């Protein structure tokens, strides 16, 4: 393929416009442009042709994990019966865990281990509050993570000193107690962003590690993530170029207008 011809687009209020693209650049705009040998084409069917959109605050790995988690809050789940049905139908992951997201108190009040046990006692379950600040674990998950003997200040306890199953602002601690797993697949996220016309994103995850940077970089290099990615939370000592170093942020960028290298743009996972 030598290029791409976009046919019948709306551009700046004009309809029926054809746009030729070569090597990522618009090289010709007109009407009834002829198709060149080897050139691909796409019928825009009158749709508006816009510059690529940018999402300047998202969390790539958290978004990917959300996509494979059980919805536990609005709009999909709005009451106790719907929550019970969602958790009952949930398929555990390869380690036997169930991960729920998006919970809000309007669904079924304040959750704790006892409440979750009534809904799904047979598997370890963890449900994240929609604020992201709270995880609630059922009794099986409390046992699996050793919550009773934990000294993390976010472990909520009752008047007997026993854990309630509620874990506040302890993402890193919880991640360390879960079965080992790699970063989630970013291909569905990349495809969804593309469907929305988003061609560049800023990952605002505050505690990226070199493994997360490397996973995002590999997704970009392999085509699973076609967007340009700017990282806000990469460690200061993360390498800023290619070469296969752990956490490398993609291919080196050309010098900026001042002759210096531009900010690296490759781009953490939420607790698994």
C-alpha positions in Angstrom: 0.0 0.0 0.0 1.4 3.3 -1.0 -1.1 5.6 0.6 -4.7 6.1 1.7 -7.5 8.0 -0.1 -10.4 9.2 2.1 -13.4 9.8 0.0 -16.6 11.8 0.5 -15.7 13.5 3.7 -17.0 16.7 5.3 -14.1 19.1 5.8 -14.5 22.6 7.2 -18.2 22.6 6.2 -17.6 21.4 2.7 -19.0 18.0 1.7 -17.9 15.5 -0.9 -14.2 16.2 -0.1 -11.5 13.6 -0.9 -8.2 13.6 1.1 -5.1 11.8 0.1 -2.7 10.7 2.9 0.9 9.4 2.4 3.4 8.5 5.1 1.1 9.9 7.8 0.8 13.3 6.0 -2.1 14.9 4.1 -0.7 15.5 0.6 -3.8 16.4 -1.4 -7.3 17.7 -0.8 -9.9 17.9 -3.6 -13.0 16.4 -5.1 -13.2 13.2 -7.2 -9.6 12.4 -6.7 -8.5 9.3 -8.7 -7.4 6.2 -7.0 -3.7 5.5 -7.5 -2.3 2.0 -8.1 -1.8 0.1 -4.8 -3.6 2.9 -2.8 -6.1 1.9 -0.2 -9.3 3.9 0.1 -12.0 4.5 2.7 -15.6 5.8 2.2 -16.3 8.4 4.8 -19.9 8.5 3.7 -20.2 12.2 4.5 -18.7 12.0 7.9 -16.7 14.9 9.3 -12.9 14.6 9.0 -11.3 16.1 12.1 -7.8 16.3 13.6 -7.0 13.5 15.9 -8.5 14.0 19.4 -6.3 14.0 22.6 -7.4 12.6 26.0 -5.1 14.4 28.5 -6.0 12.4 31.6 -6.6 8.7 31.7 -5.0 5.6 33.3 -4.3 3.0 30.6 -3.8 -0.1 32.7 -6.7 0.7 35.0 -8.9 1.2 32.0 -7.8 -2.1 30.6 -8.5 -3.8 34.0 -11.9 -2.2 34.2 -12.8 -3.8 30.9 -12.3 -7.3 32.3 -13.9 -6.6 35.7 -17.5 -7.1 36.9 -19.6 -3.9 36.9 -20.9 -3.3 40.4 -22.3 0.1 40.1 -24.4 2.5 38.0 -25.4 2.6 35.2 -25.3 -1.2 34.8 -26.0 -2.1 38.4 -28.4 0.1 40.4 -29.8 -2.1 43.2 -29.1 -5.1 45.5 -30.7 -7.7 43.2 -28.7 -6.5 40.2 -25.5 -6.6 42.3 -26.2 -10.1 43.5 -26.9 -11.2 39.9 -23.7 -9.7 38.6 -21.5 -11.3 41.2 -23.3 -14.6 40.9 -22.6 -14.7 37.2 -19.0 -13.5 37.5 -16.4 -15.9 36.1 -13.3 -16.0 38.3 -9.9 -15.3 36.8 -7.2 -17.9 36.3 -6.3 -17.6 40.0 -9.9 -18.0 41.2 -10.5 -14.3 42.1 -13.4 -12.1 41.2 -12.7 -8.4 40.6 -15.6 -5.9 40.8 -15.5 -2.2 40.0 -17.6 1.0 40.1 -19.5 0.3 43.4 -21.5 3.1 44.9 -23.5 3.1 48.2 -26.7 3.9 46.3 -26.6 0.3 45.0 -26.7 -1.6 48.4 -25.4 0.6 51.2 -22.0 0.2 52.8 -20.3 -3.1 51.8 -18.1 -5.1 54.1 -16.9 -8.7 54.1 -20.1 -10.0 55.6 -22.3 -8.3 53.0 -20.1 -9.6 50.2 -20.3 -13.1 51.7 -24.0 -13.1 51.3 -23.6 -12.4 47.6 -20.6 -14.5 46.6 -18.9 -16.6 49.4 -17.3 -19.4 47.4 -14.5 -17.3 45.8 -12.2 -14.5 46.9 -13.9 -11.3 45.8 -12.7 -7.7 45.9 -14.8 -4.8 44.9 -13.5 -1.3 44.2 -15.5 1.8 45.2 -16.1 4.1 42.3 -13.9 6.7 44.0 -10.9 4.4 43.7 -10.1 5.0 47.4 -11.7 1.8 48.8 -11.5 -1.9 48.2 -13.9 -4.3 50.0 -13.0 -7.9 50.3 -15.1 -10.9 51.2 -14.0 -13.4 53.9 -12.3 -15.6 51.4 -10.3 -12.6 50.1 -9.5 -11.5 53.6 -8.0 -14.9 54.4 -6.1 -15.1 51.1 -4.5 -11.7 51.6 -3.7 -12.2 55.3 -5.7 -9.1 56.2 -6.1 -10.1 59.9 -2.3 -9.9 60.5 -1.7 -6.8 58.3 -0.3 -3.6 59.8 -1.2 -1.3 56.9 -3.0 1.8 58.3 -5.8 1.4 55.7 -7.1 -1.9 57.1 -10.4 -1.1 58.7 -11.1 -3.0 61.9 -14.2 -3.5 64.1 -14.3 -2.9 67.9 -12.8 -6.4 68.4 -9.8 -5.6 66.2 -10.9 -7.9 63.4 -10.8 -6.7 59.8 -14.1 -5.6 58.3 -12.9 -6.3 54.8 -12.6 -2.6 53.9 -9.2 -1.5 52.8 -8.6 2.3 52.3 -6.0 3.7 50.0 -3.9 0.6 50.0 -3.6 -0.2 46.3 0.1 -1.0 46.5 -0.2 -3.2 49.6 -3.2 -5.1 48.1 -1.3 -5.6 44.8 1.6 -7.2 46.7 -0.8 -9.7 48.3 -2.6 -10.8 45.1 -1.5 -13.7 42.9 1.2 -12.7 40.4 -0.1 -11.4 37.1 1.2 -9.4 34.3 -0.2 -6.0 33.1 -3.6 -6.3 31.4 -3.9 -6.4 27.6 -4.0 -2.9 26.2 -5.3 -3.9 22.7 -9.0 -3.4 23.6 -8.2 0.0 25.1 -6.3 1.1 22.0 -9.1 -0.1 19.7 -11.8 1.7 21.8 -9.8 5.0 21.8 -9.3 4.7 18.0 -13.1 4.3 17.5 -13.6 7.6 19.4 -11.0 9.3 17.1 -8.4 9.6 19.9 -4.9 9.6 18.6 -2.9 10.8 21.6 -3.3 10.3 25.4 -1.7 11.4 28.6 -1.4 8.6 31.2 -1.8 10.3 34.6 -1.1 7.2 36.8 1.1 8.6 39.6 3.1 5.5 40.5 4.2 4.0 37.3 7.1 1.5 37.6 9.5 0.4 34.9 7.5 -2.8 34.2 4.4 -0.7 33.5 6.4 1.6 31.3 7.8 -1.3 29.4 4.4 -2.9 28.9 2.9 0.3 27.5 6.0 0.8 25.3 5.6 -2.8 23.9 1.9 -2.2 23.2 2.8 0.8 21.2 5.6 -0.9 19.3 3.5 -3.9 18.6 0.5 -1.9 17.3 -1.9 -2.8 20.1 -1.8 0.8 21.2 -1.7 3.1 18.2 -2.0 6.3 20.1 0.9 8.6 21.0 1.3 8.4 24.8 2.7 11.0 27.3 3.6 9.7 30.7 3.2 11.8 33.9 4.1 9.2 36.5 7.2 7.5 35.1 10.1 7.3 37.5 12.7 10.0 37.0 15.4 7.4 36.2 13.4 5.7 33.5 15.4 5.6 30.2 13.9 7.9 27.6 14.7 6.1 24.5 14.6 2.8 22.7 17.2 0.1 22.7 15.3 -2.5 24.7 16.2 -1.2 28.1 13.5 -2.0 30.8 11.0 0.8 30.9 12.2 2.4 27.6 9.7 4.9 26.4 9.7 4.0 22.8 11.9 5.1 19.9 14.1 8.2 20.4 12.3 11.4 19.5 13.9 13.9 17.1 15.3 17.1 18.6 12.9 19.8 19.4 13.2 23.4 18.1 15.8 24.2 20.7 18.0 21.4 19.6 17.3 19.3 22.7 15.4 16.1 22.9 11.6 16.5 23.4 9.8 15.1 26.4 9.5 11.4 26.1 6.2 10.1 25.0 5.5 6.6 25.6 3.8 6.4 27.8 0.5 1.4 35.7 -1.5 -0.8 36.5 -4.3 -0.5 38.9 -4.2 -3.3 41.5 -4.9 -6.5 39.6 
